[in-house]
Amino acid sequence: MRPEAERFLDVRTVRAVRDGQGAVRTSVPEFFERHPELLRHLHAAASLHEPEATEFDYLWARDTAVWRARIEVTERDGALLDLHPIDSPYGLTTRELQVLTLLAGGLTNVTIAERLGATRRTVATHVEHILAKVGQETRAGAAAVALGRDLLLAADPGTALDALPIGRLWAAVHADGTGPPGALTVPAEPLPPYRPPTPPRPARRRPIRLGSIYPLDGHGADDGRTMRRGADLAVHELNARGGIGGRPIEHVVLPTDITDPRRTLESVDRLLDSDVDAITLGYVAPHHEVQVLERAAEHGSPLLHTMVSPAGPASVAADPRRLGQTFQICAGEDAYGAGFIRTVTGLRDAGGWRPHNRRLLFVLRDTMAGEQNLLRLQRLAQASGWEVAGVLQVSNVGVGWAEVLDTVHREDPAAVLLTTYIEGELLAFLRAFSAAPSPSLLCTVWAPSVPGFLTRVGEVADGLVWSTVIGVYDDAIGAAFARRYLERYGTGPGRASAGIHYDMTHLLASAWSQVRHPWAFEEVTRVLRTMVHRGVAGGYSLSGEGQRGLAYPDDTRDASLAHAHLVYQVQGGRHRLIGPDTHDATAFRAPVRTK
């Protein structure tokens, strides 16, 4: 017997018509007698009774022959089935079409292998061939082509396709009650005239999927919301301009709690299962940064983050083959100690502040208290005419501030650097210090950048000096961003996180626009390594050791390539920029207790 493709080469269309009583007419009954499953498709379609499920386009294959099938449901339980032979789309084999259908249904290689009675390696090879033939680089991209061009083979139910009309058709075909195909009759009159199927719809432009994990619960939740809003604003603006090459950006957001590293890792795993094209992170539990980066690296997509622990860039520098797609878009927290010494030295030398001695006290997060950093701070302090009165190590949360305050009173330093990133922890110390003040100038980092800080803290923060290596500039670009943020969310963006995550999204968008596909991960990574970008928080060049951003003047004297290390003082209930001198700075005001 001849193969199907040869046997029906002279047949333009094979057709069957079902009437309201279930009788089927066809001019080629021998064809349907040999393939009764096609009549079950016809009966199942007529039995669905779903207003949105009246047309079904799919593929049917036997041996090496592929047919385009179309069922139209008519009134009163009638239906019409047309089949016509086609060249296999994209040159896909019948087996590859089976794998593509199951892949589009969301099945993993393991499950596909079980369904088809094949090995995992064989299925993986089929998937590689499918991606190459349809011109996609991800499973999601291939699935989008299959759905957009109706390349699904008739298949068993039990996949994500069950939620679609075509999936419900397969479920009806396999459900009890569809019955045998019934008697076939040759019509005495010609069947209705043939209407060619609607040409396959063009494949829908697969959206670019940006996956983000923010600390939206527990400590840092206020700041996490500003991160999300900053990124959402960037996504909204980019999509309003047509996306990237006509592709919209879809923002997939998962929450975490910085005190729960297990939850962060679970969120990373969920993002990887979502087939995202890039990952952005806020900050995670201290001492777990590298574990999170290594887990995310398994996906291969670019990862941008604002975790300032030196462990991240150090790991990238040590293992670029494994972590080469990872970028820290800001300077590390080691810059804060050097910036503190530079700031108090400048204030002393300018005459705006007259310290009562030459002693400095460092209260450092334990991630900053590495031996090399401490030796560096000791050298910098001595070179600037200071003496290190002591170094206290503190945890991220649950700090014993009573002991810290006792040390401040006992050592009586000219200035104190407090490196806590948690607003509640800083507030606890400021209140305790306000009740038992000393002449020491208080300096801290980043935490006051969170929106609403001054309202919540009140007068106890007056005179406080603080700095950030990821701050939004007060120039025209930064001011325009702040206005757009306020218009969209009804509140200000704060001084740091909203802007940095807005910029992070634009960094990725710029890289995506310069490559063939956003899911060409290696190409995107190469662009990120060499690009220079100007955002609302200054310049970006991810050329620091371990693929991190640069700070001015800590890492470079070229301000166009770096974030300025911004220094503020709280004066009369407002944040006033007092440095660096490349910006329009306000004069420092020495707190009365320091005089």
C-alpha positions as CSV (number, residue, x, y, z in Angstrom):
1,M,0.0,0.0,0.0
2,R,1.3,3.4,-1.0
3,P,2.2,6.0,1.7
4,E,-0.5,8.6,2.5
5,A,1.4,11.4,0.8
6,E,1.7,9.5,-2.5
7,R,-1.8,8.0,-2.3
8,F,-3.5,11.4,-2.1
9,L,-1.2,13.6,-4.2
10,D,-4.0,14.2,-6.6
11,V,-6.5,15.1,-3.9
12,R,-6.5,18.8,-3.1
13,T,-8.7,18.5,0.0
14,V,-10.2,15.7,2.0
15,R,-13.5,16.6,3.5
16,A,-16.2,15.3,5.8
17,V,-19.4,17.0,6.9
18,R,-21.4,16.1,10.0
19,D,-25.0,17.0,10.3
20,G,-27.0,17.8,13.4
21,Q,-27.9,14.1,13.9
22,G,-24.3,12.9,13.8
23,A,-24.3,11.4,10.3
24,V,-21.2,12.1,8.3
25,R,-20.9,12.6,4.5
26,T,-17.7,12.4,2.6
27,S,-16.6,11.7,-0.9
28,V,-13.6,9.7,0.3
29,P,-15.1,7.3,2.8
30,E,-12.1,4.8,2.5
31,F,-9.8,7.5,3.8
32,F,-11.8,8.1,6.9
33,E,-12.4,4.4,7.4
34,R,-8.6,4.0,7.6
35,H,-8.3,7.0,10.0
36,P,-11.4,7.0,12.2
37,E,-9.7,9.3,14.7
38,L,-10.3,12.2,12.4
39,L,-14.1,11.6,12.6
40,R,-13.7,11.6,16.4
41,H,-12.2,15.0,16.1
42,L,-15.2,16.1,14.1
43,H,-17.8,14.7,16.5
44,A,-15.8,16.1,19.5
45,A,-15.8,19.6,18.0
46,A,-19.5,19.5,17.5
47,S,-20.1,18.3,21.1
48,L,-18.2,21.2,22.8
49,H,-21.0,23.7,22.6
50,E,-18.6,26.6,23.4
51,P,-19.2,30.0,21.7
52,E,-15.5,30.8,21.5
53,A,-14.6,27.3,20.2
54,T,-16.1,27.2,16.7
55,E,-12.9,26.9,14.6
56,F,-10.0,24.7,15.1
57,D,-6.7,24.8,13.1
58,Y,-4.1,22.2,13.7
59,L,-1.8,19.7,12.1
60,W,-2.3,16.0,11.5
61,A,0.5,13.7,10.5
62,R,1.0,10.1,9.3
63,D,4.3,8.6,8.5
64,T,6.2,11.5,6.8
65,A,3.0,13.2,5.5
66,V,1.7,16.3,7.2
67,W,-1.8,17.7,6.7
68,R,-3.3,21.0,7.7
69,A,-6.6,20.3,9.5
70,R,-9.5,22.7,10.0
71,I,-12.8,22.1,11.7
72,E,-15.6,24.6,11.6
73,V,-18.6,24.1,13.9
74,T,-21.9,25.0,12.4
75,E,-25.3,25.5,13.9
76,R,-27.3,22.7,15.4
77,D,-24.4,20.4,16.2
78,G,-23.1,20.3,12.7
79,A,-19.4,20.5,11.8
80,L,-17.1,20.5,8.7
81,L,-13.6,19.0,8.6
82,D,-11.1,19.9,5.8
83,L,-7.7,18.5,5.4
84,H,-5.1,19.3,2.8
85,P,-1.5,18.1,2.5
86,I,1.3,20.6,3.1
87,D,5.0,20.7,3.2
88,S,6.1,20.2,6.8
89,P,6.5,23.7,8.3
90,Y,10.1,24.8,8.9
91,G,11.2,21.4,7.7
92,L,10.2,19.8,11.0
93,T,9.9,16.0,11.1
94,T,6.8,14.3,12.4
95,R,8.6,13.5,15.6
96,E,9.8,17.1,16.0
97,L,6.3,18.3,15.5
98,Q,5.2,15.9,18.4
99,V,7.9,17.3,20.6
100,L,7.1,20.9,19.7
101,T,3.4,20.3,20.6
102,L,4.3,18.9,24.0
103,L,6.9,21.6,24.5
104,A,4.2,24.3,23.8
105,G,2.1,22.5,26.3
106,G,4.6,23.3,29.0
107,L,6.0,19.8,29.5
108,T,9.6,19.3,30.5
109,N,12.0,17.1,28.6
110,V,11.6,14.4,31.2
111,T,7.8,14.3,30.8
112,I,8.0,14.5,27.0
113,A,10.4,11.5,27.0
114,E,8.0,9.6,29.2
115,R,5.1,10.4,26.9
116,L,6.9,9.5,23.7
117,G,8.8,6.5,25.1
118,A,12.1,8.1,24.3
119,T,15.2,9.0,26.3
120,R,15.8,12.4,27.7
121,R,18.9,12.8,25.6
122,T,16.9,12.1,22.4
123,V,14.2,14.6,23.4
124,A,16.9,17.2,24.2
125,T,18.4,16.7,20.7
126,H,14.9,17.1,19.2
127,V,14.5,20.4,21.1
128,E,17.9,21.7,19.8
129,H,16.8,20.9,16.2
130,I,13.4,22.5,16.7
131,L,15.0,25.7,18.1
132,A,17.4,25.9,15.1
133,K,14.7,25.3,12.5
134,V,12.2,27.8,13.9
135,G,14.8,30.4,14.5
136,Q,14.3,30.7,18.3
137,E,16.7,30.5,21.2
138,T,14.4,29.5,24.0
139,R,11.6,27.0,24.5
140,A,9.2,29.9,25.1
141,G,10.1,31.4,21.8
142,A,9.5,28.0,20.0
143,A,6.2,27.7,21.9
144,A,5.1,31.1,20.7
145,V,5.8,30.2,17.1
146,A,3.8,26.9,17.5
147,L,0.8,28.7,19.0
148,G,1.0,31.7,16.7
149,R,1.2,29.6,13.5
150,D,-1.1,26.7,14.5
151,L,1.7,24.1,14.4
152,L,0.2,21.9,17.0
153,L,-0.4,18.3,16.3
154,A,-3.4,16.4,17.5
155,A,-2.3,15.3,20.9
156,D,-3.4,13.7,24.1
157,P,-4.7,16.0,26.9
158,G,-2.9,16.7,30.1
159,T,-0.8,19.8,29.2
160,A,-1.1,23.5,29.6
161,L,-2.9,23.5,26.2
162,D,-5.9,22.1,28.0
163,A,-6.9,25.6,28.9
164,L,-7.1,26.6,25.2
165,P,-10.0,25.7,22.8
166,I,-7.7,23.3,20.9
167,G,-6.8,21.6,24.1
168,R,-10.4,21.2,25.1
169,L,-11.0,19.6,21.7
170,W,-8.3,17.0,22.5
171,A,-9.9,16.4,25.9
172,A,-13.3,15.9,24.3
173,V,-11.8,13.5,21.8
174,H,-10.4,11.3,24.6
175,A,-13.4,11.6,27.0
176,D,-15.9,8.9,27.4
177,G,-18.9,9.4,25.2
178,T,-17.5,10.6,22.0
179,G,-18.4,7.2,20.6
180,P,-17.4,5.4,17.4
181,P,-17.2,7.3,14.2
182,G,-20.5,6.0,12.9
183,A,-21.6,5.2,9.4
184,L,-20.1,7.1,6.5
185,T,-22.2,8.0,3.4
186,V,-21.2,9.2,0.0
187,P,-23.3,12.3,-0.7
188,A,-25.7,12.3,-3.6
189,E,-25.1,16.0,-3.9
190,P,-21.8,17.8,-4.0
191,L,-20.4,18.8,-0.6
192,P,-20.3,22.6,0.2
193,P,-17.7,24.4,-1.8
194,Y,-14.2,24.3,-0.4
195,R,-12.9,27.4,1.4
196,P,-9.2,27.5,1.8
197,P,-8.1,27.8,5.4
198,T,-7.2,31.2,6.7
199,P,-3.4,31.6,6.1
200,P,-1.5,31.0,9.3
201,R,-1.4,34.0,11.6
202,P,2.0,35.6,11.9
203,A,3.8,34.5,15.0
204,R,3.1,36.8,17.9
205,R,6.0,38.8,19.0
206,R,7.2,37.0,22.1
207,P,7.5,39.5,25.0
208,I,10.8,40.1,26.7
209,R,10.6,38.7,30.2
210,L,12.4,40.6,32.9
211,G,12.4,38.7,36.2
212,S,13.0,40.6,39.5
213,I,13.3,39.7,43.2
214,Y,12.7,42.5,45.6
215,P,12.6,42.6,49.5
216,L,8.8,43.3,49.6
217,D,8.3,41.6,53.0
218,G,9.8,42.2,56.4
219,H,12.9,44.5,56.8
220,G,13.5,46.7,53.8
221,A,9.9,46.3,52.5
222,D,9.5,50.1,52.0
223,D,12.7,50.2,50.0
224,G,11.7,47.1,48.1
225,R,8.5,48.8,46.9
226,T,10.5,51.8,45.6
227,M,12.8,49.3,43.7
228,R,9.7,47.7,42.1
229,R,8.1,51.0,41.2
230,G,11.3,52.4,39.6
231,A,11.6,49.3,37.4
232,D,7.9,49.3,36.6
233,L,8.1,52.9,35.6
234,A,10.9,52.1,33.2
235,V,9.0,49.1,31.8
236,H,5.9,51.3,31.3
237,E,7.8,54.0,29.5
238,L,9.7,51.6,27.2
239,N,6.5,49.8,26.3
240,A,4.8,53.1,25.6
241,R,7.5,53.7,23.0
242,G,6.9,50.3,21.3
243,G,9.1,48.1,23.5
244,I,12.3,46.7,22.2
245,G,12.2,46.0,18.4
246,G,8.4,45.8,18.7
247,R,8.6,43.3,21.6
248,P,6.9,44.4,24.9
249,I,8.6,43.9,28.1
250,E,6.8,41.8,30.7
251,H,7.9,42.4,34.3
252,V,7.8,39.2,36.5
253,V,8.2,40.2,40.1
254,L,8.7,37.9,43.1
255,P,9.0,39.0,46.7
256,T,11.5,38.0,49.3
257,D,12.5,38.8,52.9
258,I,16.1,39.7,53.5
259,T,16.1,37.6,56.7
260,D,15.1,34.4,54.9
261,P,17.7,33.2,52.4
262,R,15.7,30.0,51.7
263,R,12.9,32.1,50.4
264,T,15.2,34.0,48.1
265,L,16.6,30.9,46.6
266,E,13.0,29.6,46.1
267,S,12.2,32.8,44.2
268,V,15.3,32.4,42.1
269,D,14.1,28.9,41.1
270,R,10.7,30.2,40.2
271,L,12.2,32.8,38.0
272,L,14.3,30.2,36.2
273,D,11.2,28.1,35.6
274,S,9.5,31.2,34.1
275,D,12.0,31.3,31.3
276,V,13.0,35.0,31.9
277,D,15.5,36.8,29.7
278,A,17.2,38.7,32.5
279,I,17.2,38.9,36.2
280,T,17.5,41.9,38.5
281,L,17.9,41.8,42.3
282,G,17.7,44.2,45.1
283,Y,19.5,42.9,48.1
284,V,19.3,39.6,50.0
285,A,20.3,38.1,53.3
286,P,23.9,39.0,54.2
287,H,26.5,36.2,53.6
288,H,24.1,34.5,51.1
289,E,24.8,36.8,48.1
290,V,27.2,34.4,46.4
291,Q,24.8,31.4,46.9
292,V,22.0,33.4,45.2
293,L,24.2,34.5,42.3
294,E,25.5,30.9,41.7
295,R,21.9,29.6,41.7
296,A,20.8,32.2,39.2
297,A,23.8,31.6,37.0
298,E,22.5,28.2,36.2
299,H,20.0,29.9,33.8
300,G,22.6,31.7,31.8
301,S,20.7,34.9,31.5
302,P,22.2,38.3,32.4
303,L,21.8,39.2,36.1
304,L,22.1,42.7,37.4
305,H,22.0,43.5,41.1
306,T,22.6,46.2,43.7
307,M,24.0,44.1,46.5
308,V,27.1,46.0,47.7
309,S,28.8,43.2,49.5
310,P,32.3,42.7,48.1
311,A,31.7,39.0,48.0
312,G,29.7,39.3,44.7
313,P,32.3,40.9,42.5
314,A,35.0,38.8,44.1
315,S,33.2,35.6,43.1
316,V,32.7,36.9,39.5
317,A,36.4,37.8,39.3
318,A,37.4,34.4,40.7
319,D,35.1,32.4,38.4
320,P,34.2,34.4,35.3
321,R,33.4,31.3,33.3
322,R,30.6,30.4,35.6
323,L,29.4,33.9,36.8
324,G,30.4,35.9,33.7
325,Q,26.8,37.1,33.1
326,T,26.6,38.7,36.6
327,F,26.9,42.4,37.0
328,Q,26.9,44.6,40.1
329,I,25.8,48.0,38.7
330,C,27.1,50.0,41.6
331,A,30.3,50.3,43.6
332,G,30.8,48.1,46.6
333,E,30.3,49.0,50.2
334,D,34.0,49.2,50.8
335,A,33.7,52.7,49.2
336,Y,31.8,53.9,52.2
337,G,34.7,53.7,54.6
338,A,37.0,55.6,52.3
339,G,34.3,58.1,51.5
340,F,33.7,58.8,55.2
341,I,37.4,59.6,55.7
342,R,37.5,61.8,52.6
343,T,34.3,63.6,53.8
344,V,35.4,64.4,57.3
345,T,38.8,65.4,56.1
346,G,37.3,67.8,53.6
347,L,35.0,69.3,56.2
348,R,37.9,69.7,58.7
349,D,40.3,71.2,56.1
350,A,37.6,73.6,54.8
351,G,37.1,75.0,58.3
352,G,33.4,74.2,58.4
353,W,33.8,71.7,61.2
354,R,36.3,71.8,64.0
355,P,36.7,68.4,65.4
356,H,37.5,68.2,69.1
357,N,40.1,65.5,68.5
358,R,41.6,63.3,65.7
359,R,39.9,60.1,66.5
360,L,37.5,58.2,64.2
361,L,35.2,55.3,65.2
362,F,34.0,52.7,62.7
363,V,30.8,50.8,63.3
364,L,30.8,48.4,60.3
365,R,28.5,45.7,59.0
366,D,30.4,42.4,59.4
367,T,30.6,42.1,55.6
368,M,32.8,45.3,55.6
369,A,35.1,44.1,58.4
370,G,37.4,42.0,56.3
371,E,41.1,42.3,57.1
372,Q,42.1,43.9,53.8
373,N,39.4,46.6,54.1
374,L,40.4,47.3,57.7
375,L,44.0,47.7,56.8
376,R,43.0,50.0,54.0
377,L,41.0,52.2,56.3
378,Q,43.8,52.3,58.8
379,R,46.2,53.6,56.1
380,L,43.8,56.1,54.7
381,A,43.0,57.5,58.1
382,Q,46.6,57.9,59.1
383,A,47.4,59.5,55.7
384,S,44.7,62.1,56.4
385,G,45.8,62.9,59.9
386,W,43.4,60.7,61.8
387,E,43.6,57.9,64.4
388,V,41.3,54.9,64.3
389,A,39.7,54.8,67.8
390,G,38.2,51.4,67.2
391,V,36.2,49.2,64.9
392,L,32.9,47.6,66.0
393,Q,31.3,44.8,63.9
394,V,27.5,44.7,63.8
395,S,24.9,42.4,62.2
396,N,22.3,43.5,59.7
397,V,19.4,43.4,62.1
398,G,19.1,43.0,65.9
399,V,22.1,45.3,66.6
400,G,23.0,45.9,70.3
401,W,23.0,49.7,70.1
402,A,23.5,50.1,73.8
403,E,26.9,48.7,73.6
404,V,27.7,50.8,70.5
405,L,26.6,54.0,72.4
406,D,28.7,53.0,75.4
407,T,31.7,52.8,73.1
408,V,30.9,56.2,71.5
409,H,30.9,57.8,75.0
410,R,34.0,55.9,76.2
411,E,36.1,56.5,73.1
412,D,34.7,60.1,72.5
413,P,35.6,60.1,68.7
414,A,35.5,63.2,66.6
415,A,33.3,61.3,64.1
416,V,31.5,58.0,63.9
417,L,30.6,56.0,60.8
418,L,27.5,53.7,61.2
419,T,27.1,51.3,58.3
420,T,23.6,50.0,58.8
421,Y,21.2,49.7,55.8
422,I,18.1,49.1,57.8
423,E,16.1,52.2,58.7
424,G,14.7,50.8,61.9
425,E,18.2,49.9,63.2
426,L,19.5,53.4,62.4
427,L,16.4,55.0,64.0
428,A,17.0,53.0,67.2
429,F,20.6,54.3,67.5
430,L,19.6,57.9,66.7
431,R,16.9,57.9,69.4
432,A,19.3,56.5,71.9
433,F,22.0,58.9,70.9
434,S,19.6,61.9,71.1
435,A,18.8,60.9,74.7
436,A,22.5,60.8,75.6
437,P,24.4,62.9,73.0
438,S,28.1,63.4,72.6
439,P,30.2,65.9,70.5
440,S,30.8,63.2,67.9
441,L,29.7,64.0,64.3
442,L,27.4,61.1,63.2
443,C,27.8,59.7,59.7
444,T,25.9,56.9,58.1
445,V,25.2,55.3,54.7
446,W,22.3,54.8,52.4
447,A,19.4,54.1,54.8
448,P,18.2,57.7,54.8
449,S,17.6,57.5,51.1
450,V,14.3,55.5,51.6
451,P,11.2,57.7,50.8
452,G,9.6,59.1,54.0
453,F,12.7,58.6,56.2
454,L,12.7,62.2,57.5
455,T,9.0,62.1,58.3
456,R,9.4,58.9,60.3
457,V,12.7,59.8,62.0
458,G,11.9,63.4,62.9
459,E,14.3,65.9,64.6
460,V,16.7,63.2,66.0
461,A,18.2,63.0,62.5
462,D,19.1,66.7,62.3
463,G,22.8,67.2,61.5
464,L,23.2,63.6,60.4
465,V,25.7,63.2,57.5
466,W,25.0,60.3,55.1
467,S,26.3,59.1,51.8
468,T,25.3,56.7,49.0
469,V,27.0,55.3,46.0
470,I,23.7,54.7,44.1
471,G,22.0,58.1,44.6
472,V,19.7,59.9,42.1
473,Y,21.2,63.1,40.9
474,D,19.6,66.5,41.5
475,D,20.2,67.6,37.9
476,A,17.6,68.0,35.2
477,I,17.6,64.3,34.3
478,G,17.0,63.3,37.9
479,A,14.4,66.0,38.5
480,A,12.4,64.9,35.4
481,F,12.5,61.3,36.7
482,A,11.3,62.4,40.1
483,R,8.3,64.2,38.5
484,R,7.3,61.3,36.4
485,Y,7.5,59.0,39.4
486,L,5.4,61.3,41.5
487,E,2.8,61.6,38.8
488,R,2.5,57.8,38.5
489,Y,2.6,56.8,42.1
490,G,1.6,59.9,44.1
491,T,4.8,59.9,46.2
492,G,8.4,60.8,45.7
493,P,11.0,58.2,44.6
494,G,13.5,58.8,47.5
495,R,17.2,59.3,46.9
496,A,18.4,55.9,45.7
497,S,16.7,52.6,45.0
498,A,13.9,53.7,42.7
499,G,16.4,55.5,40.4
500,I,18.9,52.7,40.4
501,H,16.3,50.1,39.4
502,Y,14.9,52.4,36.8
503,D,18.4,52.8,35.4
504,M,19.0,49.0,35.6
505,T,16.0,48.3,33.4
506,H,17.2,50.9,30.9
507,L,20.7,49.4,30.9
508,L,19.1,46.0,29.9
509,A,16.9,47.7,27.3
510,S,19.9,49.4,25.7
511,A,21.7,46.1,25.5
512,W,18.7,44.2,24.1
513,S,18.3,46.8,21.4
514,Q,21.8,46.0,20.2
515,V,21.5,42.3,19.7
516,R,19.6,39.8,17.5
517,H,17.3,38.5,20.2
518,P,17.0,39.4,23.9
519,W,17.5,35.8,24.7
520,A,20.9,35.7,23.0
521,F,22.4,35.8,26.5
522,E,26.0,35.8,25.5
523,E,25.5,38.7,23.1
524,V,23.7,40.7,25.7
525,T,26.4,40.0,28.2
526,R,29.1,41.2,25.8
527,V,27.2,44.5,25.2
528,L,26.8,45.1,29.0
529,R,30.5,44.6,29.5
530,T,31.5,47.4,27.1
531,M,28.6,49.9,27.1
532,V,28.5,53.3,28.8
533,H,25.1,54.6,29.9
534,R,23.9,57.8,31.5
535,G,21.0,57.3,33.8
536,V,19.1,59.2,36.5
537,A,21.8,58.1,39.0
538,G,24.8,59.1,36.9
539,G,27.1,57.2,34.6
540,Y,27.4,53.5,34.3
541,S,30.4,51.5,33.1
542,L,30.5,48.0,34.5
543,S,34.2,47.8,34.1
544,G,35.2,47.6,37.8
545,E,36.8,44.4,39.0
546,G,34.3,41.6,39.0
547,Q,32.0,43.5,36.6
548,R,30.8,46.1,39.0
549,G,30.0,49.7,38.6
550,L,32.4,52.5,39.4
551,A,32.1,55.3,42.0
552,Y,33.4,58.8,41.6
553,P,36.0,59.8,42.9
554,D,36.7,56.4,44.6
555,D,37.3,54.4,41.5
556,T,37.8,56.9,38.7
557,R,38.3,60.7,38.2
558,D,36.1,60.5,35.1
559,A,32.6,61.4,36.4
560,S,31.0,60.4,33.1
561,L,31.8,56.7,33.8
562,A,30.6,56.4,37.4
563,H,28.1,57.2,40.0
564,A,29.1,60.2,42.1
565,H,29.6,59.2,45.7
566,L,26.9,61.6,47.0
567,V,27.1,63.0,50.5
568,Y,24.1,64.6,52.2
569,Q,23.4,66.3,55.5
570,V,20.0,66.5,57.2
571,Q,19.4,70.2,57.7
572,G,16.1,71.5,59.1
573,G,14.2,68.4,58.1
574,R,15.6,68.3,54.5
575,H,18.3,66.3,52.8
576,R,21.0,68.8,51.5
577,L,23.7,67.7,49.1
578,I,27.1,68.7,50.5
579,G,29.4,66.8,48.2
580,P,31.2,66.0,45.9
581,D,32.3,69.4,44.7
582,T,31.4,68.5,41.1
583,H,27.7,68.9,42.1
584,D,25.8,72.0,43.2
585,A,26.4,71.5,46.9
586,T,25.1,73.2,49.9
587,A,27.3,74.3,52.8
588,F,27.8,71.9,55.7
589,R,26.3,73.0,59.0
590,A,28.1,71.8,62.1
591,P,25.6,70.5,64.7
592,V,25.6,72.6,67.9
593,R,26.7,69.6,70.0
594,T,29.9,69.3,67.9
595,K,31.1,72.8,68.6
